[in-house]
Amino acid sequence: MVSKSEKYTEKKARRSLSEEKRHSIAGYLFVSPFFILFAIFGLFPMLFSFYLAFFKWNGLGEMTYNGINNFTIIFNDPIFWKSIYNTVIIGLLGTVPQLIVAFLLAYALNSQVLRFKNTFRVAIFMPYVTSIVAVAILFSIIFNNQSFGLVNSFLGIFGVEPIVFTQSEWGAKIAIAAMIFWRWVGYNTIIYLAGMQSISNDLYEAAKIDGATLTQQLRYITLPMLKPFVLFTVFMGTIGSLQIFTEPLIFFGGNLREEGITVVAYLYRDAFENNFFGTASAVAIVLFAIIMVFSVINLLVTNRLGRGKARKA
């Protein structure tokens, strides 16, 4: 015979179990919108792109299996290799100086002597929250092809002929890289500043007592402690430079030219101007592979630095 206490205990256990199920179901319901939207607008397009890369499709008609011909077409297209070259050059011109200047600005903002720090921080960060279309339009005016453009007006003072930036091999790259530099330097400055503020002042005080100069403090304290932040900005800057699209599109007024076409712009042109969705998907896969290679390199470098710190400890 089952006693009343045992029945009560069994009912209580069932009730608590059902409450746990209700709580877990409620939790899944709360997070389900994100996963549903990600599956529709993120996962499905990625999987469909991989599928579409092996088919010939104009966006409306029937799909025709094309094998690896889409990859053969893009690899034999000189403009595709030109887009990779442009992407790398623009990325280097826009990212390397940007990270150096961001570090110097963060070091200045972290100085104890500087006044109105919050004002300068907001001013430096403002370009990041500015609309990219507005930035691109502004710089298309600054790098205007006519003699009354800001850059051409300045160069005219020294007797330099006006530069047609949209048709100049290096002029277009410098103009697009300037947009990227101006927009992202504040973002990286704030990241470096956060990293510098996380370094204990005791280290600097001890270095001063030992007679270390500012240069030595920067070299032996600030830079080593900022390694994770530097790796993060280099990684994100590299990935971002491989996905440049809006800047050249707006700068050229929608008419993409070889002087500044990037990989993503090449993909856009194939898909939405020429209706070659198969080759555009093949470009997307190649770009994905390039990004994965850089990600693996970043991961290996990060792990090696982590092992080095662990051995020293």
C-alpha positions in Angstrom: 0.0 0.0 0.0 1.2 3.5 -0.8 0.9 6.0 2.0 -0.6 9.4 1.7 2.8 11.1 2.2 4.3 9.1 -0.6 1.4 10.1 -2.9 1.8 13.8 -1.9 5.6 13.6 -2.6 4.9 12.0 -6.0 2.3 14.7 -7.0 4.7 17.4 -5.8 7.6 16.0 -7.9 5.3 15.8 -11.0 4.1 19.4 -10.4 7.7 20.7 -10.1 8.7 18.7 -13.2 5.8 20.3 -15.2 6.8 23.7 -13.9 10.4 23.2 -15.1 9.0 22.2 -18.5 6.9 25.3 -18.7 9.9 27.5 -17.8 12.1 25.8 -20.4 9.4 26.1 -23.1 8.9 29.8 -22.2 12.7 30.3 -22.5 12.8 28.7 -25.9 9.8 30.8 -27.0 11.6 34.0 -25.9 14.8 33.2 -27.9 13.0 31.6 -30.9 12.5 34.9 -32.9 16.2 35.3 -33.2 16.8 31.8 -34.5 13.8 32.0 -36.8 15.0 35.2 -38.4 18.6 33.9 -38.5 17.4 30.7 -40.3 15.3 32.7 -42.8 17.7 35.6 -43.5 21.0 34.1 -42.6 21.3 30.4 -42.8 19.1 29.8 -45.8 20.7 32.4 -48.0 24.2 30.9 -47.1 23.1 27.3 -47.9 21.3 28.4 -51.1 24.4 30.3 -52.3 26.5 27.2 -51.9 23.8 25.3 -53.9 23.5 28.0 -56.5 27.2 28.2 -57.2 26.9 25.0 -59.2 23.9 26.1 -61.3 23.3 28.6 -64.1 20.4 30.9 -63.2 19.2 34.4 -64.1 17.0 34.9 -61.1 13.7 34.1 -62.8 14.0 31.1 -65.2 14.8 27.5 -64.6 18.1 26.5 -63.0 20.5 24.6 -65.1 23.3 22.5 -63.5 26.6 23.9 -64.5 29.1 22.0 -62.4 32.3 23.9 -61.6 32.0 26.0 -64.8 30.9 29.0 -62.7 34.3 28.8 -60.8 36.1 28.4 -64.1 34.4 31.5 -65.5 35.4 33.8 -62.6 38.9 32.4 -62.4 39.4 33.1 -66.1 38.0 36.6 -65.8 40.8 39.2 -65.4 38.4 41.7 -63.7 37.8 39.2 -60.9 41.6 39.1 -60.1 41.6 42.9 -60.5 38.9 43.1 -57.9 41.0 40.9 -55.5 44.0 43.2 -56.1 41.9 46.3 -55.5 40.4 44.9 -52.3 43.8 44.0 -50.9 45.4 47.4 -51.8 42.4 49.4 -50.6 42.3 47.3 -47.4 46.0 48.0 -46.7 45.7 51.7 -47.5 42.6 52.1 -45.3 43.4 49.7 -42.4 47.2 49.9 -41.6 47.3 53.8 -41.2 44.0 53.6 -39.4 45.2 51.3 -36.7 48.4 53.3 -36.2 46.6 56.6 -35.9 43.9 55.0 -33.7 46.6 53.8 -31.3 48.2 57.2 -31.1 44.8 58.9 -30.6 44.0 56.5 -27.8 47.3 57.1 -26.2 46.7 60.8 -26.3 43.1 60.5 -24.9 44.5 58.3 -22.1 46.9 61.0 -21.1 46.5 62.6 -17.7 47.4 66.0 -19.1 44.6 66.2 -21.7 41.5 68.2 -20.8 37.9 67.8 -22.2 38.5 64.1 -22.7 34.9 63.2 -23.1 34.4 65.8 -25.7 37.3 64.5 -27.8 36.0 60.9 -27.4 32.6 61.8 -28.7 34.1 63.8 -31.6 36.4 61.0 -32.6 33.6 58.4 -32.4 31.1 60.4 -34.4 32.3 59.3 -37.9 31.5 55.6 -36.9 27.8 56.4 -36.2 27.5 58.6 -39.3 25.6 57.0 -42.2 28.0 55.4 -44.7 26.0 56.8 -47.6 26.5 60.3 -46.2 30.2 59.6 -45.7 30.6 58.4 -49.3 28.7 61.4 -50.7 30.8 63.8 -48.6 34.1 62.2 -49.9 32.9 62.1 -53.4 32.6 65.9 -53.2 36.0 66.2 -51.5 37.6 64.0 -54.2 35.6 65.6 -57.0 37.0 65.2 -60.5 36.6 68.9 -61.3 39.1 71.6 -60.4 36.8 73.0 -57.7 37.0 69.8 -55.7 38.6 70.2 -52.3 41.6 68.0 -53.0 42.1 69.3 -56.6 41.8 72.9 -55.3 44.5 72.3 -52.8 46.7 70.6 -55.4 46.1 73.5 -57.7 47.8 75.8 -55.3 51.1 74.0 -56.1 50.4 73.9 -59.9 49.2 70.3 -60.0 46.7 69.5 -62.7 43.2 68.3 -61.5 43.1 64.6 -60.9 40.1 62.6 -62.3 39.8 60.4 -59.3 37.1 58.1 -60.7 39.4 57.2 -63.6 42.7 57.3 -61.8 44.2 53.9 -60.8 45.6 55.1 -57.5 43.4 58.2 -57.1 40.2 56.0 -56.8 41.9 53.6 -54.3 43.2 56.5 -52.2 39.8 58.2 -52.1 38.0 55.0 -51.1 40.7 54.2 -48.5 40.3 57.7 -47.1 36.6 57.0 -46.5 37.4 53.8 -44.7 40.1 55.4 -42.6 37.8 58.3 -41.6 34.9 56.1 -40.7 36.7 53.4 -38.6 39.5 55.2 -36.9 37.3 56.4 -34.1 35.9 52.9 -33.5 39.4 51.4 -33.1 40.5 54.4 -31.0 37.8 53.6 -28.5 38.8 49.9 -28.4 42.4 50.8 -27.8 41.4 53.4 -25.2 39.4 50.7 -23.3 42.4 48.4 -23.4 44.7 51.1 -22.1 42.4 52.0 -19.2 42.3 48.3 -18.2 46.1 48.4 -17.6 46.8 48.9 -13.9 48.5 52.2 -13.0 50.7 50.3 -10.5 52.7 49.1 -13.5 53.4 52.6 -14.7 54.2 53.8 -11.2 56.7 51.0 -10.7 58.3 51.7 -14.1 58.7 55.4 -13.1 60.4 54.5 -9.9 62.8 52.3 -11.8 63.5 55.3 -14.1 61.7 54.1 -17.2 61.1 56.7 -19.9 57.7 57.2 -21.6 59.0 55.4 -24.7 60.1 52.4 -22.5 56.7 52.4 -20.7 55.0 52.3 -24.1 57.2 49.6 -25.4 57.4 47.2 -22.4 54.0 47.9 -20.7 51.4 49.4 -23.0 52.1 47.4 -26.2 52.4 44.0 -24.6 49.3 44.5 -22.5 47.3 45.6 -25.6 48.1 42.5 -27.7 44.6 41.0 -27.4 43.0 44.4 -28.4 45.5 44.8 -31.3 44.8 41.3 -32.6 41.0 41.9 -32.4 41.2 45.2 -34.4 43.6 43.6 -36.9 41.3 40.7 -37.3 38.1 42.8 -37.6 39.8 45.3 -39.9 41.0 42.5 -42.2 37.6 40.9 -42.4 36.0 44.4 -43.0 38.4 45.3 -45.7 37.6 42.1 -47.6 33.9 43.1 -47.5 34.2 46.7 -48.8 31.2 47.5 -51.0 29.2 50.7 -50.2 32.2 53.1 -50.5 33.2 52.2 -54.1 29.5 51.9 -55.2 28.6 55.4 -54.0 31.9 57.0 -55.0 31.5 55.8 -58.6 27.9 56.8 -58.6 26.7 53.3 -59.1 28.8 52.8 -62.3 31.5 50.5 -61.0 34.9 50.8 -62.7 37.9 48.6 -62.8 40.0 51.2 -60.9 38.1 50.6 -57.7 35.9 47.5 -58.0 36.2 45.2 -55.0 35.3 41.5 -54.6 31.9 42.3 -53.1 31.2 44.9 -55.8 32.1 42.4 -58.5 29.7 39.9 -56.9 27.0 42.6 -56.8 27.6 43.5 -60.5 27.3 39.8 -61.6 24.2 39.2 -59.6 22.1 42.3 -59.8 23.3 44.0 -63.0 24.2 41.0 -65.2 21.8 38.5 -63.6 24.5 35.9 -63.4 23.5 34.5 -60.0 25.5 31.3 -60.4 28.9 33.1 -60.9 28.0 35.6 -58.2 27.4 32.7 -55.8 30.8 31.2 -56.8 32.4 34.5 -56.0 30.7 34.5 -52.6 32.2 31.0 -51.9 35.7 32.1 -52.9 35.3 35.2 -50.6 34.1 33.0 -47.8 37.2 30.7 -48.3 39.5 33.8 -48.2 37.9 35.1 -45.0 38.1 31.6 -43.4 41.9 31.5 -44.2 42.4 34.8 -42.5 40.3 33.7 -39.5 42.4 30.5 -39.1 45.6 32.6 -39.3 44.3 34.9 -36.6 43.3 32.0 -34.5 46.7 30.4 -34.8 48.5 33.6 -34.0 46.2 34.2 -31.0 46.8 30.7 -29.6 50.6 31.0 -30.1 50.6 34.3 -28.2 48.5 32.7 -25.4 50.9 29.7 -25.1 53.8 32.1 -24.9 52.2 34.0 -22.0 51.4 30.7 -20.3 55.0 29.6 -20.5 56.3 32.9 -19.1 53.9 32.6 -16.3 
